[in-house]
Amino acid sequence: MKKLLTALLFVVAGTAYAGPMELITNGSFEKNGVAAGSWTIKSALDGWSVGAKGVEVRNNVAGTAQDGGNFLELDSSVNSWISQTIDTVAGGRYDLSFYYAPREHTSAATNGIDVLWNGNLLKHVEQDNFTSKTNWFKIELSMFAVGSLSNLSFQASGISDSIGGSLDNVSLKAVPEPATIASMLLGLGMMGLALRRRKQ
């Protein structure tokens, strides 16, 4: 019995302190191989739906990745998009983060990216970059789910000219309810008390 309680204690402790689980598949686009120093237009990405015109997957060419080797430009030959449908809990809060970079030697007008949650605009980002450096900006947003499935999408929204802003390292995590955290801590406390009584 003592061994069982100890095992359960470790399981609950691990659950309480592991932190929120990553909900995005292939958030840094590393599952879609592109040779170093090259790029290609892909019509399919692991975990993502892709617009009819595809998206550019780049590997340290016309910029450098924020995470790993690959990153995306959503304006392929024309403005395009990617989206991913995620299992969610209605009413639950979700924290989104991603990295955005305007393309080198271009103005904000061509670098726009829109972020949508269930088809609703969450954020429009655009920035000038008149340097030869890839300048990554971390964007953080929070939103709520309205059902058991939610759709996250990113779409190019600047001038549709095959030159656009870059996207990398997309992350989405559920925010635990305070009541859930309290229940976990209460469970830990009760298990600790049970173990202590067993020893006595």
FENJO-V853619 format. One record per backbone hydrogen bond with DSSP energy under -0.5 kcal/mol. CO is the residue of the C=O (numbers start at 1). NH is the residue of the N-H. E is the energy in kcal/mol with one decimal. If there is no record, write none. Layout:
co->CO nh->NH e->E
co->CO nh->NH e->E
This chain:
co->1 nh->5 e->-2.5
co->2 nh->6 e->-2.3
co->3 nh->7 e->-2.4
co->4 nh->8 e->-2.4
co->5 nh->9 e->-2.3
co->6 nh->10 e->-2.0
co->7 nh->11 e->-2.0
co->8 nh->12 e->-2.7
co->9 nh->13 e->-2.5
co->10 nh->14 e->-2.4
co->11 nh->15 e->-2.2
co->12 nh->16 e->-2.5
co->13 nh->17 e->-1.9
co->14 nh->18 e->-1.4
co->21 nh->174 e->-0.6
co->26 nh->29 e->-1.0
co->27 nh->170 e->-2.6
co->29 nh->32 e->-0.8
co->31 nh->33 e->-0.7
co->35 nh->38 e->-1.4
co->38 nh->59 e->-2.3
co->40 nh->42 e->-0.6
co->40 nh->57 e->-3.0
co->42 nh->55 e->-2.1
co->45 nh->48 e->-1.8
co->48 nh->45 e->-0.8
co->49 nh->83 e->-2.1
co->51 nh->54 e->-2.2
co->55 nh->42 e->-3.0
co->55 nh->57 e->-0.5
co->56 nh->58 e->-0.6
co->56 nh->73 e->-2.3
co->57 nh->40 e->-1.8
co->58 nh->71 e->-1.7
co->59 nh->37 e->-2.5
co->59 nh->38 e->-0.6
co->69 nh->60 e->-0.8
co->71 nh->58 e->-3.0
co->72 nh->167 e->-2.2
co->73 nh->56 e->-2.4
co->74 nh->76 e->-1.1
co->74 nh->80 e->-1.3
co->78 nh->76 e->-1.5
co->80 nh->156 e->-2.5
co->81 nh->51 e->-2.6
co->82 nh->154 e->-2.5
co->83 nh->49 e->-3.3
co->84 nh->152 e->-2.7
co->86 nh->150 e->-2.5
co->89 nh->92 e->-2.8
co->92 nh->145 e->-2.4
co->93 nh->175 e->-2.7
co->94 nh->96 e->-0.5
co->94 nh->143 e->-2.3
co->95 nh->173 e->-2.2
co->96 nh->141 e->-2.8
co->97 nh->171 e->-3.1
co->98 nh->139 e->-3.2
co->99 nh->168 e->-1.8
co->100 nh->137 e->-3.0
co->101 nh->166 e->-3.6
co->103 nh->106 e->-0.9
co->106 nh->129 e->-2.8
co->107 nh->110 e->-1.4
co->108 nh->111 e->-1.3
co->109 nh->159 e->-1.8
co->112 nh->157 e->-2.5
co->112 nh->158 e->-1.0
co->113 nh->125 e->-2.7
co->114 nh->155 e->-2.4
co->115 nh->122 e->-3.5
co->115 nh->123 e->-1.4
co->116 nh->153 e->-2.5
co->117 nh->120 e->-1.7
co->120 nh->117 e->-2.6
co->123 nh->115 e->-2.9
co->125 nh->113 e->-2.4
co->129 nh->105 e->-0.7
co->129 nh->106 e->-2.2
co->131 nh->105 e->-1.2
co->133 nh->135 e->-0.8
co->134 nh->136 e->-0.8
co->135 nh->102 e->-0.5
co->137 nh->100 e->-2.7
co->137 nh->139 e->-0.5
co->139 nh->98 e->-1.9
co->141 nh->96 e->-3.3
co->143 nh->94 e->-3.2
co->145 nh->91 e->-3.2
co->148 nh->88 e->-2.4
co->150 nh->86 e->-3.3
co->151 nh->118 e->-3.3
co->152 nh->84 e->-2.5
co->153 nh->116 e->-2.9
co->154 nh->82 e->-2.3
co->155 nh->114 e->-3.1
co->159 nh->161 e->-1.7
co->165 nh->74 e->-1.0
co->166 nh->101 e->-1.8
co->167 nh->72 e->-2.7
co->168 nh->99 e->-2.7
co->171 nh->97 e->-2.6
co->172 nh->23 e->-2.6
co->173 nh->95 e->-3.0
co->174 nh->176 e->-0.6
co->177 nh->180 e->-0.6
co->177 nh->181 e->-2.0
co->178 nh->182 e->-2.4
co->179 nh->183 e->-2.2
co->180 nh->184 e->-2.1
co->181 nh->185 e->-2.4
co->182 nh->186 e->-2.4
co->183 nh->187 e->-2.4
co->184 nh->188 e->-2.3
co->185 nh->189 e->-2.4
co->186 nh->190 e->-2.5
co->187 nh->191 e->-2.2
co->188 nh->192 e->-2.5
co->189 nh->193 e->-2.3
co->190 nh->194 e->-2.3
co->191 nh->195 e->-2.5
co->192 nh->196 e->-2.2
co->193 nh->197 e->-2.4
co->194 nh->198 e->-1.9
co->195 nh->199 e->-1.9
co->196 nh->200 e->-1.6
